[in-house]
Amino acid sequence: MSNICNRPRIKPVMNIMANSILKKLESKEIKTDEELETVDMIKNGRSFASTENLAPVLGWLKQASS
């Protein structure tokens, strides 16, 4: 298996999982926007952790701690 995603800071198991997901997604003829974002994230190290994306989680934490 070739390492499509070969980042030294990623643990070997995570690297294997990322490569497996990437291979499966790239083999699909028609990809959703989410799948294209996932491929981009794996290949280019993109992150979706932002205040906007974390708002539901932060809201839940605030509610759970009150």
N, CA, C and O atoms as a MOPAC input file, in Angstrom:
PM7 MOZYME 1SCF
protein

 N      0.85000 1    -1.17300 1     0.00000 1
 C      0.00000 1     0.00000 1     0.00000 1
 C      0.89500 1     1.23500 1     0.00000 1
 O      1.77800 1     1.35500 1     0.85000 1
 N      0.68200 1     2.14600 1    -0.93300 1
 C      1.47700 1     3.36300 1    -0.96900 1
 C      0.91000 1     4.37900 1     0.01300 1
 O     -0.29900 1     4.44300 1     0.23200 1
 N      1.78700 1     5.16000 1     0.59100 1
 C      1.36200 1     6.17000 1     1.54500 1
 C      0.99300 1     7.45300 1     0.81700 1
 O      1.86100 1     8.25300 1     0.46700 1
 N     -0.28500 1     7.63900 1     0.59600 1
 C     -0.77200 1     8.85600 1    -0.02800 1
 C     -0.62300 1     9.98800 1     0.97600 1
 O     -0.18200 1    11.08800 1     0.64100 1
 N     -0.99100 1     9.70200 1     2.18400 1
 C     -0.90600 1    10.66200 1     3.28500 1
 C      0.22300 1    10.20300 1     4.18200 1
 O      0.01000 1     9.35700 1     5.05100 1
 N      1.40300 1    10.73200 1     3.99700 1
 C      2.55800 1    10.28200 1     4.76300 1
 C      3.12100 1    11.44800 1     5.55200 1
 O      4.14900 1    12.01900 1     5.18700 1
 N      2.45100 1    11.79500 1     6.62100 1
 C      2.87600 1    12.89900 1     7.46300 1
 C      3.55700 1    12.31800 1     8.70000 1
 O      2.95600 1    11.51200 1     9.41100 1
 N      4.79500 1    12.71200 1     8.96400 1
 C      5.53500 1    12.13500 1    10.08400 1
 C      4.89400 1    12.37600 1    11.44400 1
 O      5.09300 1    11.57500 1    12.35800 1
 N      4.13400 1    13.44800 1    11.60600 1
 C      3.54400 1    13.72500 1    12.91100 1
 C      2.29000 1    12.90300 1    13.18100 1
 O      1.77200 1    12.91900 1    14.29800 1
 N      1.79700 1    12.18900 1    12.18000 1
 C      0.61100 1    11.35300 1    12.35500 1
 C      1.06600 1     9.94900 1    12.75200 1
 O      1.99200 1     9.39500 1    12.15900 1
 N      0.41500 1     9.39100 1    13.74700 1
 C      0.75500 1     8.04600 1    14.19200 1
 C      0.49300 1     7.05600 1    13.05500 1
 O     -0.40700 1     7.27200 1    12.24400 1
 N      1.27800 1     5.96900 1    12.99000 1
 C      1.14400 1     5.00500 1    11.88700 1
 C     -0.27800 1     4.47400 1    11.69100 1
 O     -0.71600 1     4.31400 1    10.55200 1
 N     -0.99900 1     4.20200 1    12.76600 1
 C     -2.35800 1     3.67300 1    12.62900 1
 C     -3.26900 1     4.71400 1    11.98100 1
 O     -4.09300 1     4.38900 1    11.12600 1
 N     -3.10900 1     5.97000 1    12.40000 1
 C     -3.91800 1     7.04300 1    11.82100 1
 C     -3.57200 1     7.23400 1    10.35100 1
 O     -4.45300 1     7.51800 1     9.53900 1
 N     -2.30800 1     7.08300 1    10.00300 1
 C     -1.86600 1     7.20500 1     8.62300 1
 C     -2.50500 1     6.11600 1     7.75800 1
 O     -2.94200 1     6.38800 1     6.64000 1
 N     -2.55900 1     4.90300 1     8.26700 1
 C     -3.18000 1     3.78800 1     7.54400 1
 C     -4.66700 1     4.06600 1     7.34700 1
 O     -5.20500 1     3.84100 1     6.26300 1
 N     -5.33000 1     4.55700 1     8.39700 1
 C     -6.75800 1     4.85900 1     8.30100 1
 C     -7.00700 1     5.98400 1     7.29500 1
 O     -7.93000 1     5.89700 1     6.48500 1
 N     -6.19600 1     7.03000 1     7.34000 1
 C     -6.35300 1     8.15400 1     6.41900 1
 C     -6.15700 1     7.69400 1     4.97900 1
 O     -6.91200 1     8.09100 1     4.09100 1
 N     -5.15900 1     6.86900 1     4.74800 1
 C     -4.91100 1     6.35700 1     3.39400 1
 C     -6.06700 1     5.50100 1     2.90400 1
 O     -6.44100 1     5.57000 1     1.73300 1
 N     -6.63000 1     4.70200 1     3.78500 1
 C     -7.76000 1     3.84700 1     3.42700 1
 C     -8.98200 1     4.68800 1     3.04900 1
 O     -9.63900 1     4.42400 1     2.04200 1
 N     -9.27600 1     5.69200 1     3.86000 1
 C    -10.41700 1     6.57700 1     3.58000 1
 C    -10.18700 1     7.32500 1     2.27100 1
 O    -11.09200 1     7.43400 1     1.44300 1
 N     -8.97600 1     7.83600 1     2.09000 1
 C     -8.64400 1     8.58600 1     0.88700 1
 C     -8.78700 1     7.72300 1    -0.36100 1
 O     -9.34100 1     8.16700 1    -1.36700 1
 N     -8.29600 1     6.51200 1    -0.29800 1
 C     -8.38100 1     5.60200 1    -1.44300 1
 C     -9.84400 1     5.32500 1    -1.80500 1
 O    -10.21200 1     5.32900 1    -2.98000 1
 N    -10.67100 1     5.08500 1    -0.78600 1
 C    -12.08300 1     4.80000 1    -1.02200 1
 C    -12.79300 1     6.00900 1    -1.62700 1
 O    -13.56100 1     5.87100 1    -2.57800 1
 N    -12.53300 1     7.18800 1    -1.07500 1
 C    -13.19700 1     8.38500 1    -1.58400 1
 C    -12.74200 1     8.74200 1    -2.99400 1
 O    -13.55600 1     9.14500 1    -3.82500 1
 N    -11.45600 1     8.59700 1    -3.26700 1
 C    -10.95100 1     8.93600 1    -4.59800 1
 C    -11.43600 1     7.96800 1    -5.67000 1
 O    -11.45300 1     8.31800 1    -6.85000 1
 N    -11.82700 1     6.76600 1    -5.28400 1
 C    -12.30100 1     5.79200 1    -6.26700 1
 C    -13.74300 1     6.05900 1    -6.70100 1
 O    -14.19500 1     5.52700 1    -7.71500 1
 N    -14.46500 1     6.88000 1    -5.93400 1
 C    -15.85300 1     7.19200 1    -6.26800 1
 C    -15.90000 1     8.14400 1    -7.46200 1
 O    -15.12600 1     9.09900 1    -7.53700 1
 N    -16.80600 1     7.87600 1    -8.38500 1
 C    -16.94100 1     8.75800 1    -9.55200 1
 C    -17.60400 1    10.07200 1    -9.17500 1
 O    -17.15800 1    11.13800 1    -9.60000 1
 N    -18.66100 1    10.00600 1    -8.38200 1
 C    -19.39000 1    11.19400 1    -7.97000 1
 C    -19.18200 1    11.38300 1    -6.47400 1
 O    -19.48500 1    10.50300 1    -5.66900 1
 N    -18.65300 1    12.56200 1    -6.11900 1
 C    -18.36200 1    12.85000 1    -4.71500 1
 C    -19.20300 1    14.02400 1    -4.23800 1
 O    -19.44700 1    14.97200 1    -4.98400 1
 N    -19.64400 1    13.94800 1    -2.98500 1
 C    -20.37700 1    15.06100 1    -2.38300 1
 C    -19.37100 1    16.14600 1    -1.98700 1
 O    -18.16300 1    15.91200 1    -1.98500 1
 N    -19.87800 1    17.31800 1    -1.65800 1
 C    -19.00700 1    18.40400 1    -1.20200 1
 C    -18.24100 1    17.99500 1     0.05300 1
 O    -17.06000 1    18.31000 1     0.19300 1
 N    -18.91300 1    17.29500 1     0.96000 1
 C    -18.25200 1    16.83300 1     2.19100 1
 C    -17.11100 1    15.87300 1     1.87600 1
 O    -16.05200 1    15.93500 1     2.49900 1
 N    -17.32800 1    14.98800 1     0.91200 1
 C    -16.28400 1    14.03400 1     0.53400 1
 C    -15.09900 1    14.75800 1    -0.09200 1
 O    -13.94900 1    14.41400 1     0.18100 1
 N    -15.36600 1    15.75100 1    -0.92400 1
 C    -14.28200 1    16.53000 1    -1.52700 1
 C    -13.49400 1    17.28400 1    -0.45600 1
 O    -12.26900 1    17.37600 1    -0.53500 1
 N    -14.19100 1    17.82300 1     0.54300 1
 C    -13.51700 1    18.50300 1     1.65200 1
 C    -12.66600 1    17.52600 1     2.45300 1
 O    -11.57100 1    17.87300 1     2.89500 1
 N    -13.16400 1    16.30600 1     2.64300 1
 C    -12.41200 1    15.29500 1     3.38000 1
 C    -11.13800 1    14.92400 1     2.62800 1
 O    -10.07300 1    14.80800 1     3.23500 1
 N    -11.23700 1    14.73700 1     1.31100 1
 C    -10.06300 1    14.42900 1     0.49500 1
 C     -9.04500 1    15.56300 1     0.61300 1
 O     -7.85300 1    15.31600 1     0.79600 1
 N     -9.52000 1    16.80500 1     0.50700 1
 C     -8.63500 1    17.95800 1     0.61500 1
 C     -7.97600 1    18.01200 1     1.99400 1
 O     -6.78500 1    18.30500 1     2.10300 1
 N     -8.73900 1    17.73100 1     3.03200 1
 C     -8.21900 1    17.76300 1     4.40000 1
 C     -7.11800 1    16.71900 1     4.58100 1
 O     -6.08400 1    17.00700 1     5.18400 1
 N     -7.33300 1    15.51000 1     4.06200 1
 C     -6.34400 1    14.44200 1     4.22100 1
 C     -5.08800 1    14.74800 1     3.41100 1
 O     -3.97400 1    14.58100 1     3.90700 1
 N     -5.26000 1    15.19500 1     2.16600 1
 C     -4.10800 1    15.44400 1     1.30300 1
 C     -3.31100 1    16.67700 1     1.71400 1
 O     -2.08100 1    16.67300 1     1.65400 1
 N     -4.00500 1    17.72500 1     2.12800 1
 C     -3.34200 1    19.00300 1     2.36000 1
 C     -3.27700 1    19.41300 1     3.82400 1
 O     -2.79500 1    20.50000 1     4.14200 1
 N     -3.75600 1    18.55600 1     4.71500 1
 C     -3.68300 1    18.84900 1     6.13100 1
 C     -4.61700 1    19.96000 1     6.57800 1
 O     -4.36200 1    20.62200 1     7.58400 1
 N     -5.67400 1    20.16200 1     5.85300 1
 C     -6.64300 1    21.19800 1     6.18300 1
 C     -7.36100 1    20.88700 1     7.48700 1
 O     -7.52200 1    19.72000 1     7.84400 1
 N     -7.78400 1    21.89500 1     8.18100 1
 C     -8.50300 1    21.70300 1     9.42900 1
 C     -9.84500 1    22.41400 1     9.36100 1
 O     -9.94600 1    23.51100 1     8.81200 1
 N    -10.86600 1    21.79400 1     9.91500 1
 C    -12.19200 1    22.40100 1     9.94800 1
 C    -12.53700 1    22.86500 1    11.35300 1
 O    -13.68800 1    23.19900 1    11.63400 1
 N    -11.55000 1    22.88700 1    12.23300 1
 C    -11.78000 1    23.36100 1    13.59000 1
 C    -11.78300 1    24.88500 1    13.57100 1
 O    -10.73800 1    25.52300 1    13.44100 1
 N    -12.95400 1    25.44200 1    13.70200 1
 C    -13.09900 1    26.89200 1    13.75500 1
 C    -14.22000 1    27.21300 1    14.73200 1
 O    -14.99500 1    26.33900 1    15.12000 1
 N    -14.29200 1    28.45100 1    15.11200 1
 C    -15.34100 1    28.86100 1    16.04600 1
 C    -16.71300 1    28.55000 1    15.48400 1
 O    -17.59500 1    28.08100 1    16.20500 1
 N    -16.89800 1    28.81300 1    14.18600 1
 C    -18.20000 1    28.56300 1    13.55800 1
 C    -18.56300 1    27.08300 1    13.57000 1
 O    -19.70000 1    26.72300 1    13.87300 1
 N    -17.59700 1    26.22400 1    13.24100 1
 C    -17.85800 1    24.79300 1    13.20200 1
 C    -17.99400 1    24.18200 1    14.59000 1
 O    -18.61500 1    23.13100 1    14.75400 1
 N    -17.41100 1    24.84200 1    15.58900 1
 C    -17.46800 1    24.31300 1    16.94800 1
 C    -18.62900 1    24.87800 1    17.75800 1
 O    -18.84000 1    24.47000 1    18.90100 1
 N    -19.38100 1    25.80500 1    17.18600 1
 C    -20.49400 1    26.44300 1    17.90700 1
 C    -21.46700 1    25.43200 1    18.51200 1
 O    -21.82600 1    25.58700 1    19.67900 1
 N    -21.91600 1    24.40200 1    17.78200 1
 C    -22.83800 1    23.43300 1    18.39500 1
 C    -22.22500 1    22.70000 1    19.59400 1
 O    -22.90900 1    22.44700 1    20.58600 1
 N    -20.95700 1    22.36800 1    19.49900 1
 C    -20.27900 1    21.66600 1    20.59600 1
 C    -20.12500 1    22.60500 1    21.79400 1
 O    -20.37500 1    22.21500 1    22.93500 1
 N    -19.71200 1    23.84300 1    21.52600 1
 C    -19.55200 1    24.80300 1    22.61100 1
 C    -20.87800 1    25.08700 1    23.29500 1
 O    -20.92800 1    25.23600 1    24.51600 1
 N    -21.95100 1    25.16400 1    22.51800 1
 C    -23.29700 1    25.35400 1    23.08400 1
 C    -23.69100 1    24.19200 1    23.98000 1
 O    -24.24400 1    24.38900 1    25.06200 1
 N    -23.40500 1    22.99300 1    23.52700 1
 C    -23.72300 1    21.79800 1    24.31600 1
 C    -22.92900 1    21.79100 1    25.61600 1
 O    -23.47700 1    21.50100 1    26.68000 1
 N    -21.62300 1    22.11300 1    25.53100 1
 C    -20.79900 1    22.15700 1    26.73500 1
 C    -21.30200 1    23.19700 1    27.72300 1
 O    -21.35000 1    22.94200 1    28.92600 1
 N    -21.67300 1    24.35900 1    27.22400 1
 C    -22.19100 1    25.41800 1    28.10200 1
 C    -23.46300 1    24.96700 1    28.80100 1
 O    -23.64900 1    25.20400 1    29.99500 1
 N    -24.33800 1    24.31100 1    28.03700 1
 C    -25.60600 1    23.81400 1    28.59500 1
 C    -25.34500 1    22.68900 1    29.60600 1
 O    -26.00000 1    22.62700 1    30.64700 1
 N    -24.41100 1    21.82000 1    29.30700 1
 C    -24.13800 1    20.67700 1    30.17800 1
 C    -23.48200 1    21.11200 1    31.48900 1
 O    -23.64900 1    20.45300 1    32.51500 1
 N    -22.73400 1    22.22000 1    31.45800 1
 C    -22.04900 1    22.65100 1    32.66100 1
 C    -22.89500 1    23.54300 1    33.55400 1
 O    -22.46500 1    23.88900 1    34.65400 1
 N    -24.11200 1    23.93300 1    33.10100 1
 C    -24.96000 1    24.78100 1    33.95800 1
 C    -25.91200 1    23.97500 1    34.80100 1
 O    -26.68700 1    24.54200 1    35.57100 1

